[in-house]
């Protein structure tokens, strides 16, 4: 006889469906984008700031829930995802769709009420890009799915910045590029040490389609592009030179790690190190973006 699912177990399942790690990471970049713009333009509004965070949380969570719904067939194959509530059946398919729609409507309504039209547009475009263009289409059909996913992953920081700026300007473009390029070394590293899982699920990631050596080269190239993008904020006047020096030193160190992958005796071990460093780097980036305009 199957035991009934308790309220706390069901609550945990709904929480897990929003992919907390993904959601918090995206919202953190949105906060950094807002604080960068607030420092540069000299304008900080608590109500707007809180609304941006809550609204963005709703939209990003909605995209993650719907992505879980669409990925049920893949997730039951891969080791790291086969225990998700969408796979175990704790939450039904219709319930996931309804949950996603509620989060999307509430999040969008908050952004529309307390931010501006550009933030709303960025949120909705990011939602469609992640759920449909990435999750439902390119992820399953092309090794370029990572490119589409990286576009969607760069929208939160752009949305946070746009909440203050209200316009598409060089700062918005630069922060978008920073997050766009960062996601390649981050995800390509995962694709190396989880290569067998992706192959079993028939997901055409670059490490499966083109092989590990070529993936390592692309990791290095995109790490360099990421570092260059982070440095652009200073010559454009958005941050001080302390930001520039910190990001340059940290960036050069990450490039060195990326270069080591070309001759690493065990590229799976190296890829785990590269991924871990990508997490350190995104945290450092968010801190430096937040204080960069205020420092000399």
C-alpha positions, 0 to 999 in steps of 0.5 A: 500500500502506497503511503499518502504524500505529506504536506511537507513532502509536497511543499518540498517538491514544489520548491524543488521544481523551481530549481532553487540553484538556478533560480537564486543564481539568476536572481543574484545576477539581476541584483548585481545588474540593478546595483551596478546601474543604481551606482552609475546613475546615482538612483536607488529605489527600495520599492523598485529594487524589491519589486525587481527581485520578487518579480524576477524570482517569479518569472525565472521560477516559472521558466524552471518549472515549465522546463521540468515539465518538458524535460521529464523524459530526459530527466528520468535517464540522467543520474543527477535529475532522475529524482526530481519531483517531475520524474518521481510523480510527486507533482502531476503534469497539469499541476506543474503547468498551472504552477508555472503559469501562476508564477509567470503571471504574478511575477510579470504583474509585479514587474509591470506595476513597479518597474518599467516596460523594458524589464517586462519585455526582457523577462518575457523574452527570457522566459520564451527563450529558455522554455521554448527556444532552448528547452523544447527545441535547440537543447534536443536537436543541436549542439548550439543549444548551449548558445540559446541557453546562454542568451536566456541566462543573460536576461536576468542581469540585463533586466536588473540593470534595465530596472534602473536605466529604463533603456538599452545602453552600452552598460546593458549590452556589456552586462548581457555579454558578460553573462552570455560568455560566462555560461559557456565555460560553466556549462561546457565543463559540466558537459565533459564530466557528465558526457556519458549521461548526456550521450545516454539521454541523446542530448547533443552537447558539444562534448558528445558531438565534437569530442572533449578536446574541442570542447576544452578549446571552446572553454578557453576561448569563451573564458577569454571573451568573458574576461574581456567583457568584464573589463569593458565596464571600466573604459566605458565609465561604469566602474572604477579602476579597482573593479578593473584590477580585481577582475583582471587578476581574477580573470587571468587566473581563470584563463590560466586554468582554462589553458591547463585543460589543453594538456590536462592528463585527466580532463574530467578532473580538470573540467570539475575544477573549471566548473567550480571556479566558474561558481567562484567567479560569478560570485566575485563578479556580482560583488564587484558589479555591486560596488564597482561604480562606488570604488575609485 
